[in-house]
Amino acid sequence: MKENGSAFRNGYNCVVVLFDSTHQALRGEQALKAERLEHAVINAPRDFTADCGIALRLAPELRDVAERTLAGAGVLFSSIEPYRCKWI
């Protein structure tokens, strides 16, 4: 998902960052928290294959800045995927 607007048109209301390890997920949370990016730590949705059971949920409009923040902090993540969360 490169175009954030298309996520809403396709019924997605958030993006999830998926990780290969709990260590990287926690580092990711720290990096987003340090930049004051609103996010939530969630169980990795079963819709995706992930080696780690923890994911980070963000608003679609924060996708690009979150990706830059994580990369800048050296956090390794497997992907950032559009998602339709029923809890939002």
C-alpha positions as CSV (number, residue, x, y, z in Angstrom):
1,M,0.0,0.0,0.0
2,K,1.8,3.1,-1.2
3,E,-1.2,5.4,-1.5
4,N,-2.7,6.0,1.9
5,G,-6.0,7.3,0.4
6,S,-6.6,4.0,-1.4
7,A,-6.5,2.1,1.9
8,F,-9.7,3.8,3.0
9,R,-11.3,3.2,-0.4
10,N,-10.6,-0.5,-0.1
11,G,-12.1,-0.7,3.4
12,Y,-8.9,-0.7,5.4
13,N,-8.9,1.5,8.5
14,C,-5.3,1.0,9.7
15,V,-1.9,-0.5,8.8
16,V,-0.1,-3.1,10.8
17,V,3.7,-3.5,11.1
18,L,4.7,-7.1,11.2
19,F,8.0,-8.4,12.8
20,D,10.1,-11.5,12.8
21,S,11.0,-11.2,16.4
22,T,9.6,-9.9,19.7
23,H,12.8,-8.0,20.2
24,Q,12.4,-6.0,17.0
25,A,8.7,-5.4,17.8
26,L,9.6,-3.9,21.1
27,R,12.4,-1.8,19.5
28,G,9.8,-0.7,17.0
29,E,7.4,0.4,19.7
30,Q,10.2,2.4,21.4
31,A,11.1,4.1,18.2
32,L,7.5,5.1,17.4
33,K,7.0,6.2,21.0
34,A,10.1,8.4,20.9
35,E,8.7,10.2,17.8
36,R,5.3,10.4,19.5
37,L,3.6,8.6,16.7
38,E,0.2,7.3,17.8
39,H,0.2,3.5,17.7
40,A,-1.0,0.4,19.5
41,V,0.7,-2.9,20.3
42,I,-1.5,-5.7,19.2
43,N,-1.5,-9.4,18.6
44,A,-0.4,-10.1,15.0
45,P,-3.5,-10.6,13.0
46,R,-4.0,-14.2,11.8
47,D,-4.6,-12.9,8.3
48,F,-0.9,-12.5,7.9
49,T,2.0,-14.9,8.3
50,A,4.4,-13.5,10.9
51,D,7.1,-15.1,12.9
52,C,6.3,-12.9,15.8
53,G,2.9,-12.7,17.6
54,I,3.3,-8.9,18.2
55,A,2.4,-6.2,15.7
56,L,2.0,-2.5,15.8
57,R,-1.2,-0.8,14.5
58,L,-1.1,2.7,13.1
59,A,-3.4,5.0,11.2
60,P,-2.9,4.7,7.4
61,E,-1.7,8.3,7.1
62,L,1.2,7.5,9.4
63,R,2.5,4.6,7.3
64,D,5.3,6.5,5.5
65,V,6.6,8.4,8.5
66,A,6.5,5.2,10.6
67,E,8.5,3.3,8.0
68,R,11.1,6.1,7.9
69,T,11.2,6.1,11.7
70,L,11.7,2.4,12.0
71,A,14.3,2.3,9.3
72,G,16.1,5.3,10.8
73,A,16.2,3.5,14.2
74,G,17.6,0.3,12.6
75,V,14.4,-1.7,13.5
76,L,13.9,-4.7,11.3
77,F,10.4,-5.4,10.3
78,S,9.0,-7.9,7.8
79,S,6.2,-5.7,6.3
80,I,3.7,-3.0,6.7
81,E,0.2,-4.1,5.6
82,P,-3.2,-2.5,5.2
83,Y,-5.7,-4.0,7.6
84,R,-9.4,-3.7,8.5
85,C,-9.5,-3.7,12.3
86,K,-12.9,-4.2,13.9
87,W,-11.8,-2.5,17.1
88,I,-11.3,1.0,15.7
